[in-house]
Amino acid sequence: MSAKTADRIALSVIIAVAGIIMLVLAALLGYLLYRGLSHVSWHFLTSVPQPFRKGGGIGPQLFNSLFLLVLTMIITIPLGIGAGIYMSEYAKPNRLTNFIRLVVEVLSSFPSIVVGLFGLLVFVNLFHLKYSLAAGALALTVFNLPLMVRVTEQALRSVPQSQKEAGLALGLSRWKTIRSIMLPMAFPAIMTGTILAAGRVFGEAAALLFTAGMTTPRLDFTDWNPFHSTSPLNPFRPAETLAVHIWKINAEGRAPDAPEIAAGASAVLIIIVLLFNFGARALGRAIYRKFTATK
Amino acid sequence: MNPVKKDQAAGNRRLRFPKHIREEWYGRVYAYFCVTLLIVTIVSIVWFIASKGLNPFLSGAVSVPELLFGRTWSPESEPPLFGALPFLAGSISVSLLAAVLAAPFGFCAAVFMTQIAPKVGRRFLQPAIELLAGIPSVVYGFVGLSVIVPFLRNNFTGQGFGILAGTLVLSVMILPTITSIATDALSNLQAGLKEGSFALGATRWQTIYRLILPTTFPSLLTGVVLGISRAFGEALAVQMVIGNAPHVPRSLLESAATLTSIITLEMGNTVGGSLHNNVLWSLALILLIMTFLFVFTVRMLERRAGR
């Protein structure tokens, strides 16, 4: 075989592979949306699940997922940004910094089920949080923190050095320079990264099985006092999220329409995750344009 | 104290701790606190899981070789047998096979995006790969359960559940990891290398195969190891399609189980503190140790790639 024929064959194989990947994605999304959306209705999105009868919805699960995401982000964002600032501004190039880098790397590669088990041991049992939104949010924080640290560190590092030096030269303290000059400049990147991380948190299930639990108590959606036990806002109640619900009905669903519910819930989950993805990119671009006055 | 002196004292204090120094201290304390928390988290993860997971060995109920090489898992029998070989075999085979399947795809995608059609690649393939990375694992599990398993059941022998179904699902899941690292490696190729090869009259394929592949090999391998590590730790998607039968699989189409799937299934149904429960923690400890091994392998490969 001549070199040219080999070249042609190899290139067509590579192009075919790229095509196959696109096809797989298209088929995946098409299948999920086609099968799922026919089951999605306002009733499905707002009503409670029925364990043994047809016609159950995913209302509480959807709410739990969103609420848990908010709780997680409230804990993760300040901690992640703080540690990210340390990594990019205060860390000296020494052994300790290398060690912390290793810690972040290991933390981000822990399987999510291991993080969930750690949550079960520490947050659920040791802190007596039981299966609750709070325990789930803490477990998700462990899962999400390394990502936030990395996002913040990279965003701060991409701020031009001269900006920082100008701040320091004017006699601002280091912290003031970071807070009022560097963080605003890094903001678009941090925000994009945060939203992408939020998408990941939203779809996470393995870390939540044994922390936020697999059940939801009966919720009273007219009671918004977070200290009442039936209030949706109570952070100390068990909460099954959408992703956990999908897993549960596939594993042990007894409702006659379990496959349709799973398909509908998957479609909803995937649409929300896609919204996070596209939203992060669009917002990042828009803010960047606004901040830098480019067109 | 007369008012003048009092003013002076206040002034001194303010001079010694002016606003910008105080604010610097607050900021510093905050940043240090956050980092300390990271270290505390990882130490406590290792500490708590190790102390639970070592319990069966320390109490003498199960020995390490018994757990690692025992072929029978029957916690209910008398005496209970805790052989985790079926799960180890399941985990290792699904993750290795998934990597073997995904690696060529990832490499081809990276070549396509960096060498053949960068514009099309950036417009279409890159977002596609990112979307694949964003899809939650339960959704992959659901698709595997409702598409791949029935397909395998109708076209091959067996129930459709098993290593092959797990491999197919996992290979799509780890494709983004492998592709993005391969793409980074290929686009950071030393300038002039490729052009030199073309100038010598090599075709594109010759350049890719003889030059780009060997130069970027350590980085490509890093991506593959990261992919394996992700596949090894993936719980729910695998659990949904693998069939969960606790014996060493003899064929790809036979129902099997992995470390993560058995933990997912049995952790909730066992009483905390019982031997059965503690052995599940030992399996979690194995997962933890494997994570460390993967991270160190990746570090080693990265050092080699950097040289």
Interface residues (C-beta under 8 A of the other chain):
Chain A: A3 K4 A6 D7 A10 L11 V13 I14 I15 V17 A18 I20 I21 M22 V24 L25 L28 L29 Y31 L32 R35 P78 L79 G80 I81 G82 A83 I85 Y86 M87 E89 Y90 I100 L102 V103 V104 E105 V106 L107 S109 F110 P111 S112 I113 V114 V115 L117 F118 L120 L121 V122 N125 V142 L145 P146 V149 G171 L172 S173 R174 W175 K176 I178 R179 L196 G199 R200 F202 G203 E204 A205 A206 L209 F210 M214 A243 V244 I246 W247 N250 A251 P259 A262 A263 S266 L269 I270 V273 L274 F276 N277
Chain B: H20 I21 E23 E24 Y26 G27 R28 Y30 A31 Y32 F33 C34 V35 L37 L38 I39 T41 I42 S44 I45 F48 I49 K52 P104 F105 C108 A109 V111 F112 M113 I116 A117 G121 F124 L125 A128 I129 E130 L131 L132 G134 I135 P136 S137 V138 V139 G141 F142 V143 L145 S146 V147 V172 L175 A202 T203 R204 W205 Q206 I208 Y209 L226 S229 R230 F232 G233 E234 A235 L236 Q239 M240 T260 I263 T264 M267 G268 G272 W281 A284 L287 L288 T291 F292 F294 V295 R299
